[in-house]
Amino acid sequence: MREALTSYSSAPAALPTRASPGEPSQREILALAITTLAVFMLSVGCFAKFSNFFGVVDNSGDNRAYINVAAAIRHWSFHGLFVKHFWGLPYVMAAVSTVTRISDRASLLLVCLLSSVVGTVLAFRLWGGWIAGFFAVLNFEWMQRSCLGGSEPLFVVLLFASFLAVRRERWILAALLASFSTTVRPLGFLALAGIGLTLLWKREYRTLSIAVAVGAAIGAAWCYRCGGSSETP
């Protein structure tokens, strides 16, 4: 009996690859998420008379700061830049803008929209169709951050991907994703700490040491980059 319980607790949790009878499928959830985002953006565009849509984006939340930081990263010039936010999102924006040759504002919208859709798919893989469907449509602020920009969609993607890696017991990948999430929003540290405590409880000390090393390496690189200059991230 004890051996059976041990083998059960050590087996990775099953992931929903298809919907249960009566539950929305992944394709339906994906269609719902895309439709919701499209309707929200059209609604904002109508209220802003479309010509002022990008003005709404610039003035939404901390977007102007993120756009300025992303531009500074692309030109590698941080003179006079005031450090206020975590810079994980601006680094991704700068990378997307460099590769695609689109503006920093457009890269912000692209990253947030894609992250929102991917986050909904990850929610489906983690908790099933109903939870993912409610996740996609219920929260107004989530739709606002997804369509107008914000750090939350990218943070949620990294966090959910870390949860999925934990479900599959891919602990190093989970620690890596959780560490990256802390560069977007500091609350990601709680996920990283949870992974460490779980490995400690499971007495997987070798895996724990590697996970700690991964987190420490990302944290050290981030602190080095932050401490390089009072004007840099």
Secondary structure, 3 states (H helix, E strand, C coil): CHHHHHHHHHCCCCCCCCCCCCCCCHHHHHHHHHHHHHHHHHHHHHHCCCCCHHHHHHCCCCHHHHHHHHHHHHHCCCCCCCCCCCCHHHHHHHHHHHHHCCCHHHHHHHHHHHHHHHHHHHHHHHHCHHHHHHHHHCCHHHHHHHHHCCCHHHHHHHHHHHHHHHHCCCHHHHHHHHHHHHCCCCCHHHHHHHHHHHHHHHCCHHHHHHHHHHHHHHHHHHHHHHHCCCCCC
